[in-house]
Amino acid sequence: MSPVQTTRESRLKELKSAIREIPDFPKKGILFYDITTLLKDPKSFSAILEEMASPYKGAGIRKVVAIEARGFIFGAPLAHRLGAGFVPIRKPGKLPADVYESTYSLEYGNSTIAVHQDAIGRGERVLLVDDLLATGGTMEAAVDLVKRLGGEIFGLAFLVELLDLKGRDKLKNYDIQSLIQY
Amino acid sequence: MSPVQTTRESRLKELKSAIREIPDFPKKGILFYDITTLLKDPKSFSAILEEMASPYKGAGIRKVVAIEARGFIFGAPLAHRLGAGFVPIRKPGKLPADVYESTYSLEYGNSTIAVHQDAIGRGERVLLVDDLLATGGTMEAAVDLVKRLGGEIFGLAFLVELLDLKGRDKLKNYDIQSLIQY
């Protein structure tokens, strides 16, 4: 292992240790990974964004698309760092102009997300960003929206990935980056 | 007028012209200022963040506090640019650890926002960020939360201000910046 790898690994390990684990939230039996303890520390927040941006530098990303609400916390600074435009994917009824919607399954019932129809130009290179890759349902719906707009999906970036939930299986046609795994 | 001022003014005018006006959203009689057309343009998004950050450079801001969800789009990159930590203010039930809540009046009924009790250290210098200053009710509640945590409020930053609604009157003890006014 090279010294560079070792440094990156120890940095990621340190970032992981700054995440707070909260049992039984939002309901009994769920262990919630609370990233607010990571975000509030200037050095950690800066390190996360640096690491997340690094694979996409010089890749010609034109739009960073992020999912409401926690996805905005990473997507907006990444757009800024990469010199890209920022596109929010939101819950229905929030975006005021013409939208496309995509509905996906949750454990109980469904959920829907929306994007403006003029948010992305045909063939524009897109990076999709969210805080968490769990079952992959939300990101699959977001991918569907970007494809309907004609965007070229360059990659999907997450801060945290829950490996047991196998979200990657739903997204196997895409390049996926997650900084921290459980 | 100096050439520098002229340049800044013409830049802000250009940014304002990139905002899309949508009548009767979210309901009849309301003119909605849609900032997504500004965000999706890389140069405009970058220019906004540069202008918003500029008064706070070197001011020793330790935490940038932003209000869910659109506030995150500006607050997170500003925290990154200013070398500060990021603190989200969210709707009730979203933050998993102990919170303080603050309730404020809307046109019809009330709304509540929450912040983690450990989000800000006593005496830390704080910048509060949101996309829009309308009646000022939401920001007034956010100020209340930051004060309960012992934060020292350095300023309040908005992208857009609706002058007719006199939000500044509710927030007159604080330094307020808005880039674009209607």
Boltz contact constraints between the chains, C-beta under 6 A:
constraints:
  - contact:
      token1: [A, 22]
      token2: [B, 96]
      max_distance: 6.0
  - contact:
      token1: [A, 25]
      token2: [B, 96]
      max_distance: 6.0
  - contact:
      token1: [A, 32]
      token2: [B, 96]
      max_distance: 6.0
  - contact:
      token1: [A, 34]
      token2: [B, 96]
      max_distance: 6.0
  - contact:
      token1: [A, 36]
      token2: [B, 116]
      max_distance: 6.0
  - contact:
      token1: [A, 39]
      token2: [B, 86]
      max_distance: 6.0
  - contact:
      token1: [A, 40]
      token2: [B, 85]
      max_distance: 6.0
  - contact:
      token1: [A, 40]
      token2: [B, 87]
      max_distance: 6.0
  - contact:
      token1: [A, 40]
      token2: [B, 119]
      max_distance: 6.0
  - contact:
      token1: [A, 41]
      token2: [B, 85]
      max_distance: 6.0
  - contact:
      token1: [A, 42]
      token2: [B, 83]
      max_distance: 6.0
  - contact:
      token1: [A, 42]
      token2: [B, 84]
      max_distance: 6.0
  - contact:
      token1: [A, 42]
      token2: [B, 85]
      max_distance: 6.0
  - contact:
      token1: [A, 45]
      token2: [B, 85]
      max_distance: 6.0
  - contact:
      token1: [A, 45]
      token2: [B, 86]
      max_distance: 6.0
  - contact:
      token1: [A, 49]
      token2: [B, 80]
      max_distance: 6.0
  - contact:
      token1: [A, 68]
      token2: [B, 69]
      max_distance: 6.0
  - contact:
      token1: [A, 69]
      token2: [B, 68]
      max_distance: 6.0
  - contact:
      token1: [A, 69]
      token2: [B, 69]
      max_distance: 6.0
  - contact:
      token1: [A, 72]
      token2: [B, 72]
      max_distance: 6.0
  - contact:
      token1: [A, 72]
      token2: [B, 73]
      max_distance: 6.0
  - contact:
      token1: [A, 73]
      token2: [B, 72]
      max_distance: 6.0
  - contact:
      token1: [A, 73]
      token2: [B, 76]
      max_distance: 6.0
  - contact:
      token1: [A, 76]
      token2: [B, 73]
      max_distance: 6.0
  - contact:
      token1: [A, 76]
      token2: [B, 76]
      max_distance: 6.0
  - contact:
      token1: [A, 76]
      token2: [B, 77]
      max_distance: 6.0
  - contact:
      token1: [A, 77]
      token2: [B, 76]
      max_distance: 6.0
  - contact:
      token1: [A, 77]
      token2: [B, 77]
      max_distance: 6.0
  - contact:
      token1: [A, 77]
      token2: [B, 80]
      max_distance: 6.0
  - contact:
      token1: [A, 80]
      token2: [B, 49]
      max_distance: 6.0
  - contact:
      token1: [A, 80]
      token2: [B, 77]
      max_distance: 6.0
  - contact:
      token1: [A, 83]
      token2: [B, 42]
      max_distance: 6.0
  - contact:
      token1: [A, 84]
      token2: [B, 42]
      max_distance: 6.0
  - contact:
      token1: [A, 85]
      token2: [B, 40]
      max_distance: 6.0
  - contact:
      token1: [A, 85]
      token2: [B, 41]
      max_distance: 6.0
  - contact:
      token1: [A, 85]
      token2: [B, 42]
      max_distance: 6.0
  - contact:
      token1: [A, 85]
      token2: [B, 45]
      max_distance: 6.0
  - contact:
      token1: [A, 86]
      token2: [B, 39]
      max_distance: 6.0
  - contact:
      token1: [A, 86]
      token2: [B, 45]
      max_distance: 6.0
  - contact:
      token1: [A, 87]
      token2: [B, 40]
      max_distance: 6.0
  - contact:
      token1: [A, 96]
      token2: [B, 22]
      max_distance: 6.0
  - contact:
      token1: [A, 96]
      token2: [B, 25]
      max_distance: 6.0
  - contact:
      token1: [A, 96]
      token2: [B, 32]
      max_distance: 6.0
  - contact:
      token1: [A, 96]
      token2: [B, 34]
      max_distance: 6.0
  - contact:
      token1: [A, 116]
      token2: [B, 36]
      max_distance: 6.0
  - contact:
      token1: [A, 119]
      token2: [B, 40]
      max_distance: 6.0
